[in-house]
Amino acid sequence: MSNTNTVDARGLSCPQPVILTLNAMKKVKDGDIVILVDTDTAKENVSRAAKAQGWEVADIQSEEDGYSITIKKEG
């Protein structure tokens, strides 16, 4: 059973979205995390950071106010 955690990093400039994502990854360990960002740069940086930590970027949805990035890691 997976639980989804959400990180709302909209309105924050880099490196804040990446830092919040890394902190969430440390807490969650495995499962899904959804990160909300509002710039292309944040989307790229968060995706790159997640992959570097061994997480899979499962989905990126374009939304009205930015992007919703879903990352996951199996336990």
PDB file of N, CA, C and O in Angstrom, chain B, residues numbered from 101:
ATOM      1  N   MET B 101       0.854  -1.191   0.000  1.00  0.00           N
ATOM      2  CA  MET B 101       0.000   0.000   0.000  1.00  0.00           C
ATOM      3  C   MET B 101       0.892   1.244   0.000  1.00  0.00           C
ATOM      4  O   MET B 101       1.739   1.414   0.877  1.00  0.00           O
ATOM      5  N   SER B 102       0.692   2.093  -0.979  1.00  0.00           N
ATOM      6  CA  SER B 102       1.552   3.282  -1.039  1.00  0.00           C
ATOM      7  C   SER B 102       0.778   4.511  -0.576  1.00  0.00           C
ATOM      8  O   SER B 102      -0.429   4.627  -0.791  1.00  0.00           O
ATOM      9  N   ASN B 103       1.484   5.401   0.048  1.00  0.00           N
ATOM     10  CA  ASN B 103       0.861   6.660   0.450  1.00  0.00           C
ATOM     11  C   ASN B 103       1.505   7.766  -0.366  1.00  0.00           C
ATOM     12  O   ASN B 103       2.694   7.712  -0.678  1.00  0.00           O
ATOM     13  N   THR B 104       0.719   8.755  -0.704  1.00  0.00           N
ATOM     14  CA  THR B 104       1.232   9.834  -1.535  1.00  0.00           C
ATOM     15  C   THR B 104       1.476  11.064  -0.680  1.00  0.00           C
ATOM     16  O   THR B 104       0.608  11.505   0.073  1.00  0.00           O
ATOM     17  N   ASN B 105       2.665  11.600  -0.813  1.00  0.00           N
ATOM     18  CA  ASN B 105       3.024  12.824  -0.127  1.00  0.00           C
ATOM     19  C   ASN B 105       3.131  13.921  -1.173  1.00  0.00           C
ATOM     20  O   ASN B 105       3.586  13.677  -2.290  1.00  0.00           O
ATOM     21  N   THR B 106       2.714  15.129  -0.812  1.00  0.00           N
ATOM     22  CA  THR B 106       2.747  16.238  -1.756  1.00  0.00           C
ATOM     23  C   THR B 106       3.673  17.328  -1.242  1.00  0.00           C
ATOM     24  O   THR B 106       3.620  17.714  -0.075  1.00  0.00           O
ATOM     25  N   VAL B 107       4.525  17.819  -2.142  1.00  0.00           N
ATOM     26  CA  VAL B 107       5.409  18.938  -1.853  1.00  0.00           C
ATOM     27  C   VAL B 107       4.954  20.089  -2.744  1.00  0.00           C
ATOM     28  O   VAL B 107       5.030  19.992  -3.969  1.00  0.00           O
ATOM     29  N   ASP B 108       4.486  21.169  -2.141  1.00  0.00           N
ATOM     30  CA  ASP B 108       4.053  22.332  -2.921  1.00  0.00           C
ATOM     31  C   ASP B 108       5.193  23.339  -2.963  1.00  0.00           C
ATOM     32  O   ASP B 108       5.434  24.069  -2.002  1.00  0.00           O
ATOM     33  N   ALA B 109       5.893  23.365  -4.103  1.00  0.00           N
ATOM     34  CA  ALA B 109       7.038  24.263  -4.249  1.00  0.00           C
ATOM     35  C   ALA B 109       6.735  25.389  -5.237  1.00  0.00           C
ATOM     36  O   ALA B 109       7.646  26.035  -5.756  1.00  0.00           O
ATOM     37  N   ARG B 110       5.452  25.616  -5.488  1.00  0.00           N
ATOM     38  CA  ARG B 110       5.087  26.703  -6.408  1.00  0.00           C
ATOM     39  C   ARG B 110       5.436  28.045  -5.788  1.00  0.00           C
ATOM     40  O   ARG B 110       5.246  28.261  -4.591  1.00  0.00           O
ATOM     41  N   GLY B 111       5.948  28.940  -6.619  1.00  0.00           N
ATOM     42  CA  GLY B 111       6.284  30.274  -6.144  1.00  0.00           C
ATOM     43  C   GLY B 111       7.659  30.362  -5.524  1.00  0.00           C
ATOM     44  O   GLY B 111       8.085  31.442  -5.115  1.00  0.00           O
ATOM     45  N   LEU B 112       8.366  29.240  -5.447  1.00  0.00           N
ATOM     46  CA  LEU B 112       9.698  29.236  -4.864  1.00  0.00           C
ATOM     47  C   LEU B 112      10.739  29.189  -5.971  1.00  0.00           C
ATOM     48  O   LEU B 112      10.547  28.515  -6.982  1.00  0.00           O
ATOM     49  N   SER B 113      11.840  29.906  -5.778  1.00  0.00           N
ATOM     50  CA  SER B 113      12.899  29.868  -6.784  1.00  0.00           C
ATOM     51  C   SER B 113      13.924  28.823  -6.397  1.00  0.00           C
ATOM     52  O   SER B 113      14.085  28.500  -5.220  1.00  0.00           O
ATOM     53  N   CYS B 114      14.610  28.302  -7.385  1.00  0.00           N
ATOM     54  CA  CYS B 114      15.642  27.291  -7.133  1.00  0.00           C
ATOM     55  C   CYS B 114      16.723  27.905  -6.254  1.00  0.00           C
ATOM     56  O   CYS B 114      17.053  29.081  -6.409  1.00  0.00           O
ATOM     57  N   PRO B 115      17.271  27.131  -5.346  1.00  0.00           N
ATOM     58  CA  PRO B 115      17.127  25.659  -5.239  1.00  0.00           C
ATOM     59  C   PRO B 115      16.041  25.184  -4.280  1.00  0.00           C
ATOM     60  O   PRO B 115      16.012  23.999  -3.946  1.00  0.00           O
ATOM     61  N   GLN B 116      15.151  26.056  -3.826  1.00  0.00           N
ATOM     62  CA  GLN B 116      14.147  25.648  -2.831  1.00  0.00           C
ATOM     63  C   GLN B 116      13.322  24.419  -3.235  1.00  0.00           C
ATOM     64  O   GLN B 116      13.168  23.512  -2.417  1.00  0.00           O
ATOM     65  N   PRO B 117      12.780  24.349  -4.471  1.00  0.00           N
ATOM     66  CA  PRO B 117      11.994  23.151  -4.819  1.00  0.00           C
ATOM     67  C   PRO B 117      12.811  21.861  -4.700  1.00  0.00           C
ATOM     68  O   PRO B 117      12.290  20.839  -4.254  1.00  0.00           O
ATOM     69  N   VAL B 118      14.081  21.902  -5.092  1.00  0.00           N
ATOM     70  CA  VAL B 118      14.939  20.719  -5.000  1.00  0.00           C
ATOM     71  C   VAL B 118      15.188  20.366  -3.537  1.00  0.00           C
ATOM     72  O   VAL B 118      15.134  19.191  -3.172  1.00  0.00           O
ATOM     73  N   ILE B 119      15.456  21.348  -2.708  1.00  0.00           N
ATOM     74  CA  ILE B 119      15.699  21.099  -1.285  1.00  0.00           C
ATOM     75  C   ILE B 119      14.464  20.485  -0.630  1.00  0.00           C
ATOM     76  O   ILE B 119      14.580  19.524   0.131  1.00  0.00           O
ATOM     77  N   LEU B 120      13.286  21.029  -0.918  1.00  0.00           N
ATOM     78  CA  LEU B 120      12.053  20.476  -0.352  1.00  0.00           C
ATOM     79  C   LEU B 120      11.834  19.039  -0.819  1.00  0.00           C
ATOM     80  O   LEU B 120      11.391  18.187  -0.048  1.00  0.00           O
ATOM     81  N   THR B 121      12.149  18.778  -2.090  1.00  0.00           N
ATOM     82  CA  THR B 121      11.995  17.423  -2.636  1.00  0.00           C
ATOM     83  C   THR B 121      12.956  16.456  -1.954  1.00  0.00           C
ATOM     84  O   THR B 121      12.562  15.355  -1.570  1.00  0.00           O
ATOM     85  N   LEU B 122      14.215  16.862  -1.804  1.00  0.00           N
ATOM     86  CA  LEU B 122      15.206  16.002  -1.140  1.00  0.00           C
ATOM     87  C   LEU B 122      14.787  15.709   0.301  1.00  0.00           C
ATOM     88  O   LEU B 122      14.928  14.581   0.774  1.00  0.00           O
ATOM     89  N   ASN B 123      14.276  16.715   0.991  1.00  0.00           N
ATOM     90  CA  ASN B 123      13.809  16.514   2.368  1.00  0.00           C
ATOM     91  C   ASN B 123      12.657  15.516   2.417  1.00  0.00           C
ATOM     92  O   ASN B 123      12.603  14.662   3.301  1.00  0.00           O
ATOM     93  N   ALA B 124      11.738  15.630   1.463  1.00  0.00           N
ATOM     94  CA  ALA B 124      10.598  14.706   1.406  1.00  0.00           C
ATOM     95  C   ALA B 124      11.084  13.288   1.119  1.00  0.00           C
ATOM     96  O   ALA B 124      10.567  12.331   1.697  1.00  0.00           O
ATOM     97  N   MET B 125      12.070  13.141   0.234  1.00  0.00           N
ATOM     98  CA  MET B 125      12.598  11.817  -0.090  1.00  0.00           C
ATOM     99  C   MET B 125      13.240  11.171   1.138  1.00  0.00           C
ATOM    100  O   MET B 125      13.128   9.961   1.331  1.00  0.00           O
ATOM    101  N   LYS B 126      13.908  11.966   1.964  1.00  0.00           N
ATOM    102  CA  LYS B 126      14.533  11.433   3.183  1.00  0.00           C
ATOM    103  C   LYS B 126      13.472  10.921   4.149  1.00  0.00           C
ATOM    104  O   LYS B 126      13.666   9.898   4.805  1.00  0.00           O
ATOM    105  N   LYS B 127      12.349  11.634   4.235  1.00  0.00           N
ATOM    106  CA  LYS B 127      11.292  11.265   5.162  1.00  0.00           C
ATOM    107  C   LYS B 127      10.511  10.047   4.678  1.00  0.00           C
ATOM    108  O   LYS B 127      10.175   9.157   5.459  1.00  0.00           O
ATOM    109  N   VAL B 128      10.231  10.023   3.380  1.00  0.00           N
ATOM    110  CA  VAL B 128       9.321   9.023   2.833  1.00  0.00           C
ATOM    111  C   VAL B 128      10.011   7.681   2.586  1.00  0.00           C
ATOM    112  O   VAL B 128       9.397   6.637   2.805  1.00  0.00           O
ATOM    113  N   LYS B 129      11.260   7.680   2.138  1.00  0.00           N
ATOM    114  CA  LYS B 129      12.042   6.477   1.837  1.00  0.00           C
ATOM    115  C   LYS B 129      11.535   5.735   0.600  1.00  0.00           C
ATOM    116  O   LYS B 129      12.312   5.486  -0.321  1.00  0.00           O
ATOM    117  N   ASP B 130      10.254   5.379   0.559  1.00  0.00           N
ATOM    118  CA  ASP B 130       9.706   4.756  -0.641  1.00  0.00           C
ATOM    119  C   ASP B 130       8.229   5.117  -0.775  1.00  0.00           C
ATOM    120  O   ASP B 130       7.618   5.664   0.143  1.00  0.00           O
ATOM    121  N   GLY B 131       7.674   4.797  -1.940  1.00  0.00           N
ATOM    122  CA  GLY B 131       6.306   5.180  -2.238  1.00  0.00           C
ATOM    123  C   GLY B 131       6.290   6.293  -3.263  1.00  0.00           C
ATOM    124  O   GLY B 131       7.218   6.417  -4.062  1.00  0.00           O
ATOM    125  N   ASP B 132       5.240   7.109  -3.250  1.00  0.00           N
ATOM    126  CA  ASP B 132       5.087   8.184  -4.223  1.00  0.00           C
ATOM    127  C   ASP B 132       5.186   9.543  -3.545  1.00  0.00           C
ATOM    128  O   ASP B 132       4.748   9.726  -2.409  1.00  0.00           O
ATOM    129  N   ILE B 133       5.773  10.492  -4.274  1.00  0.00           N
ATOM    130  CA  ILE B 133       5.768  11.892  -3.844  1.00  0.00           C
ATOM    131  C   ILE B 133       5.337  12.707  -5.053  1.00  0.00           C
ATOM    132  O   ILE B 133       5.832  12.502  -6.161  1.00  0.00           O
ATOM    133  N   VAL B 134       4.416  13.629  -4.832  1.00  0.00           N
ATOM    134  CA  VAL B 134       3.995  14.549  -5.885  1.00  0.00           C
ATOM    135  C   VAL B 134       4.580  15.913  -5.559  1.00  0.00           C
ATOM    136  O   VAL B 134       4.372  16.440  -4.466  1.00  0.00           O
ATOM    137  N   ILE B 135       5.315  16.485  -6.511  1.00  0.00           N
ATOM    138  CA  ILE B 135       5.917  17.797  -6.314  1.00  0.00           C
ATOM    139  C   ILE B 135       5.247  18.775  -7.267  1.00  0.00           C
ATOM    140  O   ILE B 135       5.176  18.531  -8.471  1.00  0.00           O
ATOM    141  N   LEU B 136       4.756  19.883  -6.722  1.00  0.00           N
ATOM    142  CA  LEU B 136       4.121  20.924  -7.530  1.00  0.00           C
ATOM    143  C   LEU B 136       5.113  22.058  -7.724  1.00  0.00           C
ATOM    144  O   LEU B 136       5.624  22.616  -6.753  1.00  0.00           O
ATOM    145  N   VAL B 137       5.389  22.403  -8.991  1.00  0.00           N
ATOM    146  CA  VAL B 137       6.309  23.497  -9.308  1.00  0.00           C
ATOM    147  C   VAL B 137       5.669  24.377 -10.362  1.00  0.00           C
ATOM    148  O   VAL B 137       4.721  23.967 -11.032  1.00  0.00           O
ATOM    149  N   ASP B 138       6.192  25.596 -10.511  1.00  0.00           N
ATOM    150  CA  ASP B 138       5.568  26.505 -11.472  1.00  0.00           C
ATOM    151  C   ASP B 138       6.520  27.041 -12.543  1.00  0.00           C
ATOM    152  O   ASP B 138       6.179  27.992 -13.246  1.00  0.00           O
ATOM    153  N   THR B 139       7.711  26.444 -12.677  1.00  0.00           N
ATOM    154  CA  THR B 139       8.615  26.869 -13.745  1.00  0.00           C
ATOM    155  C   THR B 139       9.252  25.653 -14.409  1.00  0.00           C
ATOM    156  O   THR B 139       9.372  24.586 -13.807  1.00  0.00           O
ATOM    157  N   ASP B 140       9.658  25.839 -15.667  1.00  0.00           N
ATOM    158  CA  ASP B 140      10.351  24.769 -16.391  1.00  0.00           C
ATOM    159  C   ASP B 140      11.659  24.415 -15.696  1.00  0.00           C
ATOM    160  O   ASP B 140      12.028  23.244 -15.611  1.00  0.00           O
ATOM    161  N   THR B 141      12.357  25.434 -15.198  1.00  0.00           N
ATOM    162  CA  THR B 141      13.641  25.203 -14.526  1.00  0.00           C
ATOM    163  C   THR B 141      13.457  24.317 -13.303  1.00  0.00           C
ATOM    164  O   THR B 141      14.207  23.361 -13.103  1.00  0.00           O
ATOM    165  N   ALA B 142      12.461  24.633 -12.488  1.00  0.00           N
ATOM    166  CA  ALA B 142      12.203  23.827 -11.297  1.00  0.00           C
ATOM    167  C   ALA B 142      11.827  22.400 -11.688  1.00  0.00           C
ATOM    168  O   ALA B 142      12.257  21.446 -11.039  1.00  0.00           O
ATOM    169  N   LYS B 143      11.027  22.249 -12.745  1.00  0.00           N
ATOM    170  CA  LYS B 143      10.633  20.919 -13.224  1.00  0.00           C
ATOM    171  C   LYS B 143      11.875  20.105 -13.587  1.00  0.00           C
ATOM    172  O   LYS B 143      12.005  18.951 -13.180  1.00  0.00           O
ATOM    173  N   GLU B 144      12.777  20.701 -14.345  1.00  0.00           N
ATOM    174  CA  GLU B 144      13.999  20.002 -14.772  1.00  0.00           C
ATOM    175  C   GLU B 144      14.888  19.667 -13.574  1.00  0.00           C
ATOM    176  O   GLU B 144      15.382  18.545 -13.458  1.00  0.00           O
ATOM    177  N   ASN B 145      15.088  20.635 -12.692  1.00  0.00           N
ATOM    178  CA  ASN B 145      15.975  20.433 -11.547  1.00  0.00           C
ATOM    179  C   ASN B 145      15.442  19.385 -10.582  1.00  0.00           C
ATOM    180  O   ASN B 145      16.201  18.553 -10.087  1.00  0.00           O
ATOM    181  N   VAL B 146      14.147  19.419 -10.314  1.00  0.00           N
ATOM    182  CA  VAL B 146      13.545  18.441  -9.409  1.00  0.00           C
ATOM    183  C   VAL B 146      13.622  17.041 -10.021  1.00  0.00           C
ATOM    184  O   VAL B 146      13.931  16.073  -9.327  1.00  0.00           O
ATOM    185  N   SER B 147      13.342  16.936 -11.316  1.00  0.00           N
ATOM    186  CA  SER B 147      13.402  15.631 -11.990  1.00  0.00           C
ATOM    187  C   SER B 147      14.821  15.073 -11.942  1.00  0.00           C
ATOM    188  O   SER B 147      15.020  13.889 -11.667  1.00  0.00           O
ATOM    189  N   ARG B 148      15.796  15.922 -12.207  1.00  0.00           N
ATOM    190  CA  ARG B 148      17.200  15.505 -12.202  1.00  0.00           C
ATOM    191  C   ARG B 148      17.624  15.060 -10.793  1.00  0.00           C
ATOM    192  O   ARG B 148      18.297  14.042 -10.638  1.00  0.00           O
ATOM    193  N   ALA B 149      17.228  15.825  -9.779  1.00  0.00           N
ATOM    194  CA  ALA B 149      17.584  15.495  -8.399  1.00  0.00           C
ATOM    195  C   ALA B 149      16.959  14.163  -7.984  1.00  0.00           C
ATOM    196  O   ALA B 149      17.606  13.349  -7.324  1.00  0.00           O
ATOM    197  N   ALA B 150      15.716  13.945  -8.367  1.00  0.00           N
ATOM    198  CA  ALA B 150      15.039  12.695  -8.009  1.00  0.00           C
ATOM    199  C   ALA B 150      15.764  11.497  -8.620  1.00  0.00           C
ATOM    200  O   ALA B 150      16.014  10.502  -7.939  1.00  0.00           O
ATOM    201  N   LYS B 151      16.099  11.597  -9.902  1.00  0.00           N
ATOM    202  CA  LYS B 151      16.801  10.503 -10.573  1.00  0.00           C
ATOM    203  C   LYS B 151      18.157  10.261  -9.927  1.00  0.00           C
ATOM    204  O   LYS B 151      18.578   9.115  -9.774  1.00  0.00           O
ATOM    205  N   ALA B 152      18.840  11.331  -9.548  1.00  0.00           N
ATOM    206  CA  ALA B 152      20.166  11.204  -8.927  1.00  0.00           C
ATOM    207  C   ALA B 152      20.077  10.469  -7.587  1.00  0.00           C
ATOM    208  O   ALA B 152      21.044   9.842  -7.156  1.00  0.00           O
ATOM    209  N   GLN B 153      18.916  10.547  -6.933  1.00  0.00           N
ATOM    210  CA  GLN B 153      18.721   9.878  -5.641  1.00  0.00           C
ATOM    211  C   GLN B 153      18.124   8.481  -5.801  1.00  0.00           C
ATOM    212  O   GLN B 153      17.786   7.832  -4.811  1.00  0.00           O
ATOM    213  N   GLY B 154      17.995   8.019  -7.045  1.00  0.00           N
ATOM    214  CA  GLY B 154      17.486   6.671  -7.276  1.00  0.00           C
ATOM    215  C   GLY B 154      15.977   6.563  -7.366  1.00  0.00           C
ATOM    216  O   GLY B 154      15.424   5.465  -7.301  1.00  0.00           O
ATOM    217  N   TRP B 155      15.308   7.697  -7.517  1.00  0.00           N
ATOM    218  CA  TRP B 155      13.849   7.693  -7.659  1.00  0.00           C
ATOM    219  C   TRP B 155      13.497   7.699  -9.141  1.00  0.00           C
ATOM    220  O   TRP B 155      14.261   8.186  -9.975  1.00  0.00           O
ATOM    221  N   GLU B 156      12.326   7.149  -9.454  1.00  0.00           N
ATOM    222  CA  GLU B 156      11.827   7.147 -10.827  1.00  0.00           C
ATOM    223  C   GLU B 156      10.880   8.329 -10.998  1.00  0.00           C
ATOM    224  O   GLU B 156      10.003   8.557 -10.165  1.00  0.00           O
ATOM    225  N   VAL B 157      11.065   9.084 -12.090  1.00  0.00           N
ATOM    226  CA  VAL B 157      10.101  10.137 -12.410  1.00  0.00           C
ATOM    227  C   VAL B 157       8.976   9.448 -13.177  1.00  0.00           C
ATOM    228  O   VAL B 157       9.100   9.162 -14.368  1.00  0.00           O
ATOM    229  N   ALA B 158       7.883   9.190 -12.475  1.00  0.00           N
ATOM    230  CA  ALA B 158       6.801   8.376 -13.028  1.00  0.00           C
ATOM    231  C   ALA B 158       5.878   9.168 -13.936  1.00  0.00           C
ATOM    232  O   ALA B 158       5.322   8.621 -14.888  1.00  0.00           O
ATOM    233  N   ASP B 159       5.709  10.452 -13.649  1.00  0.00           N
ATOM    234  CA  ASP B 159       4.735  11.233 -14.410  1.00  0.00           C
ATOM    235  C   ASP B 159       5.004  12.720 -14.238  1.00  0.00           C
ATOM    236  O   ASP B 159       5.379  13.179 -13.160  1.00  0.00           O
ATOM    237  N   ILE B 160       4.804  13.466 -15.327  1.00  0.00           N
ATOM    238  CA  ILE B 160       4.846  14.931 -15.257  1.00  0.00           C
ATOM    239  C   ILE B 160       3.608  15.447 -15.973  1.00  0.00           C
ATOM    240  O   ILE B 160       3.434  15.237 -17.173  1.00  0.00           O
ATOM    241  N   GLN B 161       2.762  16.119 -15.225  1.00  0.00           N
ATOM    242  CA  GLN B 161       1.527  16.678 -15.782  1.00  0.00           C
ATOM    243  C   GLN B 161       1.656  18.184 -15.864  1.00  0.00           C
ATOM    244  O   GLN B 161       2.093  18.837 -14.917  1.00  0.00           O
ATOM    245  N   SER B 162       1.268  18.732 -17.014  1.00  0.00           N
ATOM    246  CA  SER B 162       1.223  20.179 -17.151  1.00  0.00           C
ATOM    247  C   SER B 162      -0.102  20.661 -16.567  1.00  0.00           C
ATOM    248  O   SER B 162      -1.161  20.128 -16.899  1.00  0.00           O
ATOM    249  N   GLU B 163      -0.043  21.669 -15.699  1.00  0.00           N
ATOM    250  CA  GLU B 163      -1.254  22.194 -15.079  1.00  0.00           C
ATOM    251  C   GLU B 163      -1.355  23.687 -15.342  1.00  0.00           C
ATOM    252  O   GLU B 163      -0.425  24.298 -15.869  1.00  0.00           O
ATOM    253  N   GLU B 164      -2.474  24.264 -14.977  1.00  0.00           N
ATOM    254  CA  GLU B 164      -2.701  25.692 -15.229  1.00  0.00           C
ATOM    255  C   GLU B 164      -1.584  26.559 -14.668  1.00  0.00           C
ATOM    256  O   GLU B 164      -1.136  27.510 -15.308  1.00  0.00           O
ATOM    257  N   ASP B 165      -1.142  26.216 -13.459  1.00  0.00           N
ATOM    258  CA  ASP B 165      -0.171  27.064 -12.777  1.00  0.00           C
ATOM    259  C   ASP B 165       1.197  26.405 -12.674  1.00  0.00           C
ATOM    260  O   ASP B 165       1.965  26.726 -11.767  1.00  0.00           O
ATOM    261  N   GLY B 166       1.519  25.482 -13.592  1.00  0.00           N
ATOM    262  CA  GLY B 166       2.840  24.866 -13.577  1.00  0.00           C
ATOM    263  C   GLY B 166       2.796  23.389 -13.896  1.00  0.00           C
ATOM    264  O   GLY B 166       2.153  22.962 -14.854  1.00  0.00           O
ATOM    265  N   TYR B 167       3.489  22.615 -13.078  1.00  0.00           N
ATOM    266  CA  TYR B 167       3.618  21.186 -13.315  1.00  0.00           C
ATOM    267  C   TYR B 167       3.417  20.395 -12.042  1.00  0.00           C
ATOM    268  O   TYR B 167       3.699  20.868 -10.941  1.00  0.00           O
ATOM    269  N   SER B 168       2.920  19.174 -12.216  1.00  0.00           N
ATOM    270  CA  SER B 168       2.804  18.218 -11.131  1.00  0.00           C
ATOM    271  C   SER B 168       3.723  17.047 -11.487  1.00  0.00           C
ATOM    272  O   SER B 168       3.486  16.346 -12.471  1.00  0.00           O
ATOM    273  N   ILE B 169       4.755  16.842 -10.697  1.00  0.00           N
ATOM    274  CA  ILE B 169       5.740  15.797 -10.957  1.00  0.00           C
ATOM    275  C   ILE B 169       5.520  14.680  -9.944  1.00  0.00           C
ATOM    276  O   ILE B 169       5.535  14.922  -8.737  1.00  0.00           O
ATOM    277  N   THR B 170       5.317  13.465 -10.429  1.00  0.00           N
ATOM    278  CA  THR B 170       5.168  12.324  -9.548  1.00  0.00           C
ATOM    279  C   THR B 170       6.438  11.483  -9.608  1.00  0.00           C
ATOM    280  O   THR B 170       6.839  11.008 -10.670  1.00  0.00           O
ATOM    281  N   ILE B 171       7.058  11.309  -8.448  1.00  0.00           N
ATOM    282  CA  ILE B 171       8.241  10.455  -8.381  1.00  0.00           C
ATOM    283  C   ILE B 171       7.911   9.266  -7.491  1.00  0.00           C
ATOM    284  O   ILE B 171       7.087   9.375  -6.584  1.00  0.00           O
ATOM    285  N   LYS B 172       8.553   8.132  -7.750  1.00  0.00           N
ATOM    286  CA  LYS B 172       8.269   6.956  -6.930  1.00  0.00           C
ATOM    287  C   LYS B 172       9.514   6.130  -6.728  1.00  0.00           C
ATOM    288  O   LYS B 172      10.460   6.160  -7.516  1.00  0.00           O
ATOM    289  N   LYS B 173       9.473   5.388  -5.631  1.00  0.00           N
ATOM    290  CA  LYS B 173      10.560   4.481  -5.305  1.00  0.00           C
ATOM    291  C   LYS B 173       9.951   3.263  -4.634  1.00  0.00           C
ATOM    292  O   LYS B 173       9.136   3.380  -3.719  1.00  0.00           O
ATOM    293  N   GLU B 174      10.359   2.101  -5.102  1.00  0.00           N
ATOM    294  CA  GLU B 174       9.856   0.855  -4.504  1.00  0.00           C
ATOM    295  C   GLU B 174      10.672   0.542  -3.261  1.00  0.00           C
ATOM    296  O   GLU B 174      11.877   0.791  -3.224  1.00  0.00           O
ATOM    297  N   GLY B 175      10.030   0.008  -2.267  1.00  0.00           N
ATOM    298  CA  GLY B 175      10.679  -0.244  -0.995  1.00  0.00           C
ATOM    299  C   GLY B 175      11.663  -1.372  -0.992  1.00  0.00           C
ATOM    300  O   GLY B 175      12.266  -1.663   0.041  1.00  0.00           O
TER     301      GLY B 175
END
